[in-house]
Amino acid sequence: MTSQPQYMGSEPAHRLPHRALGPYRVAPIGYGAMRLTGPGVFGPPPDRDDAVQLLREAVEAGVDHIDTAEYYGPHVVNKLIRQALHPYPTELVLVSKVGARRDDRGGIFAYDEPAQLRRGIEENLRTLDVDSVHVVNLRLMRASRPDSLFDDQLAAMTAARDNGLIGAVGLSNVTLPHLLRALKSTEIACVQNAYHPADRSSQPVLEECTRRHRVRAVLAAGLGLTRCRFRPRRERGTSRRRPPGLLTGTGCAGLGTARRAEHLAHPGHGVAGTSPREPRRCQGHPRCRRGSGAVTSLTDGRAHHPVSASRAYERGGAKH
């Protein structure tokens, strides 16, 4: 079983300033492990040993926040994490999510009744081989406004936290009304929503996270679109300025986006990946010329256009 990671009073040893994630502190770039599976986030990876090695290299390089879920595979990613990293480093924060389930053909469906959420948490405990998961996000699967079911779901998550099964409650795939309603009944450690240049629908949620400070925005694909070479059309009514929520969030990224952001933010800080082979291709190459989407420098919050970012790599790094 794993010990708990450092709490907010501890001094992190990594290069980039750490940020609060509930009662924990983590580096700004985490590792989203969803793609350590077969096609369609279903089944085992083509090379299991390579996937295990990637996880170990990521943690050795400074990644201290891994995002996972029992339904990734299903069961595959959690078991890979356990094989690669158990017993877990004390500074490693594991974040999972409940609310969905996969069938034997790869279909995904809601598994979000209160009793099902509890079973989902217990499944994570078994496959990760821990007594408590640091943070578990309630992943909303229904396109409905906050209602009595949402209140019951929150009550189930809060009970799991009070029982010591999880360290903190998070939300995923939520709207601003969901966040505001949740905050009336319990503390929320983080909100994990998709946000990138082609999808800014979560901007109101990010701005609310920024305003409240204690709620961390964790951006799925938030640092850009891998291999995206188009300049996204600005949505009507959307400011050209990067929303402040991006500056308070923690990104869970694939290697393409995390590695590019890492060059811009602090060269040599750690890795994150979606393919077991990509870290070996990019590790130690500050002039990487991979295609990129918009990238945010985590040191000063500047947004870089794909072309200017690529030119920055060719020059050996962006100026801050």
C-alpha positions in Angstrom: 0.0 0.0 0.0 1.2 3.5 -0.7 1.9 6.4 1.7 0.4 9.7 1.1 2.4 12.4 -0.8 3.6 15.6 0.5 1.0 18.1 1.8 0.9 21.8 1.2 3.3 22.7 3.9 6.1 20.6 2.3 8.7 22.2 0.1 8.8 20.6 -3.4 12.1 19.6 -4.8 11.2 20.1 -8.5 12.3 23.0 -10.7 8.9 24.5 -11.6 6.8 26.1 -8.8 4.4 23.5 -7.5 0.6 24.2 -7.3 -2.0 23.1 -4.9 -4.2 20.1 -5.9 -6.6 19.8 -2.9 -4.3 19.1 0.1 -1.4 18.2 -2.1 1.2 20.0 -4.2 2.1 19.0 -7.7 4.1 20.3 -10.7 2.2 22.3 -13.3 2.5 19.5 -15.9 1.1 16.0 -15.1 0.9 12.9 -17.1 -2.5 11.8 -18.6 -2.2 8.0 -18.9 -5.3 7.4 -20.9 -3.5 6.4 -24.1 -1.5 3.7 -22.5 -4.0 1.2 -23.9 -4.9 -0.3 -27.3 -6.8 1.7 -30.0 -9.9 3.6 -28.8 -8.6 3.5 -25.2 -9.6 -0.2 -25.1 -7.6 -3.3 -24.5 -3.9 -3.6 -23.7 -1.1 -1.6 -25.3 0.9 -3.1 -28.2 4.0 -3.3 -26.0 3.3 -3.7 -22.3 6.9 -3.6 -21.2 7.4 -0.3 -23.1 4.4 1.2 -21.4 5.7 0.2 -18.0 9.1 1.7 -18.8 7.5 5.0 -19.9 5.7 5.4 -16.6 9.0 4.8 -14.7 10.9 7.2 -16.8 8.2 9.9 -16.4 8.4 9.7 -12.6 12.2 9.6 -12.6 12.1 12.8 -14.7 9.9 14.7 -12.3 6.3 13.9 -13.1 4.4 13.7 -9.8 0.8 13.8 -10.9 -0.7 10.9 -12.9 -4.3 11.0 -14.2 -5.9 7.6 -14.7 -9.3 5.8 -14.5 -10.4 2.3 -13.9 -12.4 2.3 -17.1 -9.3 3.1 -19.2 -8.8 -0.2 -20.9 -10.8 -1.1 -18.8 -8.5 -2.0 -15.9 -5.5 -1.8 -18.1 -4.0 1.6 -17.1 -4.4 1.2 -13.4 -2.7 -2.2 -13.5 0.2 -0.7 -15.6 0.7 2.0 -13.1 0.8 -0.5 -10.3 3.2 -2.7 -12.1 5.5 0.2 -13.0 5.4 2.2 -9.8 4.2 0.2 -6.8 5.3 0.8 -4.0 4.6 4.4 -5.1 6.9 7.3 -4.4 5.7 9.4 -1.5 5.5 12.6 -3.7 3.4 10.9 -6.4 -0.3 12.0 -6.5 -2.7 9.6 -8.3 -5.9 11.1 -9.6 -8.6 8.8 -10.9 -12.3 9.3 -11.9 -15.6 7.5 -11.6 -18.9 7.8 -13.3 -18.3 5.7 -16.5 -17.8 2.0 -17.4 -16.8 0.0 -20.5 -18.5 -3.1 -21.9 -16.7 -6.0 -23.5 -16.8 -4.5 -26.9 -15.3 -1.1 -26.0 -18.6 0.8 -25.5 -18.7 3.4 -22.8 -21.8 4.1 -20.7 -22.8 5.9 -17.5 -22.1 4.1 -14.3 -23.0 7.0 -12.0 -25.7 6.0 -9.5 -24.4 6.7 -6.0 -23.8 3.0 -5.2 -22.0 2.6 -8.5 -19.7 5.5 -7.8 -18.8 3.8 -4.5 -18.1 0.5 -6.3 -16.0 2.4 -8.9 -13.9 3.9 -6.2 -13.4 0.5 -4.6 -12.3 -1.0 -7.9 -9.7 1.7 -8.2 -8.4 0.8 -4.8 -8.0 -2.8 -5.8 -6.3 -2.3 -9.2 -4.0 0.4 -7.9 -3.3 -1.5 -4.7 -3.8 1.4 -2.4 -5.9 2.1 0.8 -6.8 5.6 -0.5 -6.7 7.4 -3.9 -5.4 10.9 -3.5 -8.1 12.6 -5.7 -11.1 11.1 -7.5 -13.1 13.1 -10.0 -16.8 12.6 -10.5 -17.0 12.4 -14.3 -20.4 13.6 -15.5 -21.8 11.5 -18.4 -25.3 13.1 -18.7 -26.0 16.3 -20.5 -28.4 17.6 -17.8 -28.3 20.5 -15.5 -27.6 20.0 -11.8 -30.4 18.1 -10.2 -31.2 15.7 -7.3 -29.1 13.0 -8.9 -26.1 15.3 -9.0 -26.7 16.1 -5.3 -26.8 12.3 -4.5 -23.6 11.8 -6.5 -21.8 14.5 -4.6 -23.0 13.0 -1.3 -21.5 9.6 -2.3 -18.2 11.2 -3.2 -18.1 13.2 0.0 -18.9 10.0 2.0 -16.0 8.2 0.4 -13.7 11.1 1.3 -15.0 11.1 4.9 -14.5 7.3 5.1 -10.9 7.7 4.0 -11.2 6.0 0.6 -10.2 9.1 -1.3 -8.2 12.2 -0.2 -10.2 14.8 -2.1 -13.2 15.2 -4.4 -12.8 16.6 -7.9 -15.2 17.1 -10.9 -14.8 16.3 -14.6 -16.8 17.3 -17.7 -18.9 19.8 -15.7 -20.5 23.1 -16.5 -20.4 26.3 -14.4 -23.8 25.6 -12.8 -22.5 22.1 -11.7 -19.4 23.7 -10.1 -21.3 26.4 -8.3 -23.8 23.9 -6.9 -21.1 21.5 -5.8 -19.2 24.2 -3.9 -22.3 24.9 -1.8 -22.1 21.4 -0.3 -18.5 20.3 -0.2 -14.9 21.3 -1.0 -13.8 20.6 -4.6 -10.1 20.0 -5.2 -10.1 20.4 -9.0 -12.1 20.5 -12.2 -10.8 18.5 -15.1 -12.4 19.7 -18.4 -11.3 19.7 -22.0 -9.9 23.1 -23.0 -7.7 23.8 -26.0 -7.7 26.3 -29.0 -10.5 24.4 -30.8 -12.8 24.0 -27.7 -13.1 26.9 -25.3 -16.5 26.1 -24.0 -15.1 25.5 -20.5 -13.8 29.1 -20.2 -16.5 30.2 -17.7 -15.6 27.2 -15.5 -11.9 28.0 -15.7 -12.5 31.7 -14.8 -14.5 30.6 -11.7 -11.7 28.3 -10.7 -9.3 31.2 -11.0 -11.6 33.5 -8.9 -11.9 30.9 -6.1 -8.1 30.0 -6.0 -8.6 26.8 -4.0 -10.2 25.0 -6.9 -7.6 23.9 -9.4 -8.3 23.8 -13.1 -6.8 20.6 -14.6 -6.9 21.0 -18.4 -7.3 17.9 -20.6 -5.4 18.7 -23.8 -5.0 22.2 -22.4 -1.6 22.9 -23.7 -2.5 22.5 -27.4 -3.5 20.1 -30.1 -0.9 17.5 -31.0 0.2 17.8 -34.6 -2.3 20.6 -35.2 -1.1 22.9 -37.9 -4.0 25.2 -38.3 -4.7 28.5 -36.6 -8.0 28.1 -34.8 -10.7 30.5 -35.7 -11.5 32.8 -32.8 -15.0 32.1 -31.5 -17.5 35.0 -31.5 -17.2 36.9 -28.3 -14.1 35.1 -27.2 -11.2 37.3 -26.1 -7.9 37.0 -27.9 -6.2 37.1 -24.5 -5.4 33.7 -22.9 -8.0 33.3 -20.1 -6.5 33.6 -16.6 -7.7 30.2 -15.6 -4.9 28.7 -17.7 -2.4 30.3 -15.4 -3.8 28.6 -12.3 -4.3 25.2 -13.7 -2.3 22.0 -13.8 -2.1 20.4 -17.2 -2.5 16.7 -17.8 -0.9 16.4 -21.2 0.4 13.9 -23.8 4.0 14.0 -24.7 3.6 16.2 -27.8 2.0 19.1 -25.8 3.8 18.6 -22.5 7.2 18.4 -24.1 6.6 21.6 -26.1 5.3 23.4 -23.1 8.3 22.2 -21.1 10.8 23.7 -23.6 9.0 27.0 -23.4 8.4 27.0 -19.6 11.6 25.5 -18.3 13.9 23.4 -20.5 14.7 20.0 -19.2 11.9 19.7 -16.6 10.4 16.2 -16.9 8.3 14.4 -19.4 4.7 13.3 -20.1 3.5 11.0 -22.9 0.8 9.3 -24.7 2.9 6.8 -26.7 5.4 4.5 -25.0 7.9 5.3 -27.7 7.6 9.1 -27.8 9.8 10.0 -24.8 12.7 8.2 -26.3 12.3 10.2 -29.5 12.1 13.6 -27.8 14.1 13.1 -24.6 17.0 15.5 -24.6 16.3 17.3 -27.9 15.6 21.0 -27.1 15.2 21.8 -30.8 12.3 19.4 -31.4 10.4 20.4 -34.5 7.2 18.4 -34.0 4.0 20.0 -35.2 2.2 21.8 -32.4 -0.9 23.7 -31.4 -0.9 26.8 -29.4 1.4 26.4 -26.4 1.3 28.3 -23.1 4.5 29.2 -21.3 3.9 28.2 -17.7 6.4 30.7 -16.4 4.7 33.8 -17.8 1.5 32.7 -19.3 2.2 33.8 -22.9 0.4 32.0 -25.7 2.5 31.2 -28.7 1.2 30.6 -32.2 2.3 27.2 -33.7 4.6 28.8 -36.2 6.4 31.0 -33.7 6.6 28.2 -31.3 8.2 25.9 -33.9 10.7 28.6 -34.8 11.5 29.0 -31.1 12.5 25.4 -30.9 14.7 25.8 -34.0 16.5 28.6 -32.3 17.0 26.5 -29.2 14.1 27.7 -27.0 11.7 30.6 -26.6 12.6 33.8 -24.9 10.7 34.7 -21.8 
